[in-house]
Amino acid sequence: MKEEYSKIDDIIFSFLDGEITENEMHILQEWLAEDVLHKNYFRQIYKIWAATDITNENASEVEKTLEKIKFQIHNSSEETKPKRTPAKQIMLNAGKWAAVVFLSLCAGAFIYSRIIKSPSSVSNVNAYNEITVPFGSKSKIRLPDGTEVLLNAGSKLSYNLDYGKKLREVEFSGEAYFKVAKQKEKPFIVHTSQANIKALGTEFNVKAYPNENTIETILVEGSVVVNKTSVNQVNKGLNDNDAIVLKPGQKLQIIKNPLEAKQDITPKPSGKATVNNDLKPLENHPDMRIATSDVQIETSWKDKRWIIRGTSLADLAVLFSRRFNVDIQMRDSVLRKYKFSGMIENETLEEVLNIMKYTIPISCKIDKGKVTWSIDRQREKDYKEAY
């Protein structure tokens, strides 16, 4: 173990980089559980990692800061020193730091919560890792088998520490894009609140927010098998006899509560999901709908350019609330009939709202994380006269 502990710095940065292996995760958890100084050391590195915009020009200053932290921690009183061999000197080039900082800007604060929430005892068969992405953030992680997961704002993914040994199963809520590493003998299964999605080597998008009445699966390539389950059946496996097999380019929408969908087809900013008219009900599955999807647009949330096409303001309020971490209220119901199309890259919420005013008679008020949308009556009149 002495040799393993001498590489703890590399393991920490592999973790922050989203490339940590299962064995390295076990080593890191054991090391954190050994001594409070180890946890302090990790916290200090994380704070710099999450808060610093590191470039080629200031990378040397960051290294000096880290060396000061290490000196302070590992040269504390003899009574509190860790008995293990101190971690080797941190030597990280500017390019590596730039990659790590880029991830931090995307990931927000979720990685630190992952370490804290992960149980320290790896002998516990129920031990699991949980990754939570706050609103206003996106994150990319790599599972022990090489599967890549891009997590959208407000998402949560958890998996057992034994992941990949016998089973490849994760529990998920929110929205994510999965690029599954191919293993024919071990299907990859995503468990959501009322649906299970099984795949081999494939790429697909899942949208399953708890406060929405729908669960959507979009297949990009390969194939997936989707089952609807009740809440009590979610982790009891898949019944392929009652499953829906998707083809690339197809979107399957599962309605959690069909009665609620009939009563509330028009979504509200609070998070109700739209029942898309392009989606056609499946025979013998009244609570499922299927359609051909524009994959590039519907999964563009994960890309540098987020494409929005013909999205109602009610739906847009939900999407913006997650992406920009704000509370959006729609004061005038007449705004629900308007739709917006555009492309967002690096624009702030204020910039996006200003762009929207060119095509929609909307008035926006922003105050301490709260956004109010109202109809601009004069501009609405001008629009009616113009069109």
Secondary structure as UniProt FT lines:
FT   HELIX           2..5
FT   TURN            6..7
FT   HELIX           8..16
FT   TURN            17..18
FT   HELIX           22..34
FT   HELIX           36..51
FT   TURN            56..58
FT   HELIX           59..74
FT   TURN            78..80
FT   HELIX           94..107
FT   TURN            108..109
FT   HELIX           110..117
FT   TURN            122..123
FT   TURN            125..126
FT   STRAND          128..132
FT   TURN            135..136
FT   STRAND          139..142
FT   TURN            144..145
FT   STRAND          148..151
FT   TURN            153..154
FT   STRAND          156..160
FT   TURN            161..165
FT   STRAND          168..179
FT   TURN            184..185
FT   STRAND          188..191
FT   STRAND          195..199
FT   STRAND          203..208
FT   TURN            210..211
FT   STRAND          214..221
FT   STRAND          224..228
FT   HELIX           231..233
FT   TURN            234..235
FT   HELIX           240..242
FT   STRAND          244..246
FT   TURN            248..249
FT   STRAND          250..255
FT   HELIX           258..263
FT   TURN            269..271
FT   TURN            277..278
FT   STRAND          280..282
FT   TURN            283..284
FT   STRAND          285..292
FT   HELIX           295..298
FT   HELIX           300..302
FT   STRAND          306..312
FT   HELIX           313..324
FT   STRAND          327..330
FT   HELIX           333..337
FT   STRAND          339..344
FT   HELIX           349..356
FT   TURN            357..359
FT   STRAND          362..367
FT   TURN            368..369
FT   STRAND          370..375
FT   HELIX           377..386
//
